[in-house]
Amino acid sequence: MTEGHQAIIVGAGILGLASAYHLLQNHPGLDLLVVERLAGPGLGDTAKSAAAFRDMFSSPVNRHLSQAAIAFYERLQQESHPLGLKKIGYLWLATAEQMAGWGRALEDLARAGVKFQTLETRDLIFRLPELRPLDLSRGILGVNCGILDPARLTRFYEQEVLRLGGRIRYHSEVTGFTRDAEARINGIRLGIEEILGDAVIIAAGAWTGLTLGLAGLEVPLVPRKRQLFSIPAKEGPLARLLAAPGFNDHNLLPFTILPGEAYLRPALASFILGFANPDQAPGLEEPPRAEADFYKNRIRPQVAQYFPVFQGLAPTRSWAGHYDEHLPDRTPFVERLAGALVIGGSSGSGVMKADSLGRIVVARFAGLESVELGDGVQFRVADLGLQHRAVPREEFVI
């Protein structure tokens, strides 16, 4: 049983759907099919994201990808597409050693016009009475940073794909690929069914390596588990910490990163505490599970030493997902491999860069050298390729 389409996208996570949306926007009437192994849109790692965004990147490439996507998301929200987007800021609590290592990067950010503030320890204590400063030297507060609802953003892209005439098939797992006479990928297999496509686009997130392995291909990408734990903050000291004044218009604690890289993410009457275990071997866990011992022995001790109000608290909810980590520079790539177009390696920032990456996929699809991103600025497409890559290594990694 065989059918054919002009374009097939493997994966209905945030990257696949953003790519589908921009393809249909730029090529009206395109016969496009999205296939997804799960039951709905964004149910893989997109749904398990901390769903935050920032433009505090040392790499100009990362910074542009993020700033352009943020600009687009802000426009959507202003145009009556509520995304739960709140600019609450990112707050790095840094030791003297970290500040010394970041000196040049912060100077570059300031020259590039990125908005951030440097807070003295006394300022942090004044705004955060619950903070125990210990070895902290400064706080770095990124202004054009915040949080959003990934489910709402995913639904926007899905609904627009369907409105523009695209098709989406859920419960459809790719089991192989077809190739033409020149050995280029020209279709997918779903069990015994073959679906041919003029273009095949692979946007499988942490499953990219496994998916490409079906075609005998490899990329320098590994999955790395991230774990998140929810702590209620409805009353008492935790509620006061959550409603920290003076940082933003929402009277919320910013997304806060501790020296050990564990983070606190404000949520509805709660905190989400997150961390990707640097000592855990990379690999795909199916399904990924949050580990109670990891919270108790690694995350809570990091957080409680600076915020003692978390001492002894147990999470009421937990979950886990993956980073699809691009090892060379922790920056995404968009490249053609054996005729297929592959988008991956978001390295934990897929939600915040999805719109930019979707536009770059369209440019590669059409053979363009550059593309206008959501901020109206052109981006050179080859910079995100694997063959002619021009990406500096990222220093601000969470």
Order of alpha helices (4+ residues) and beta strands (2+ residues): beta-alpha-beta-beta-alpha-beta-alpha-beta-alpha-beta-beta-alpha-beta-beta-beta-beta-alpha-beta-alpha-beta-beta-beta-alpha-beta-beta-beta-alpha-beta-beta
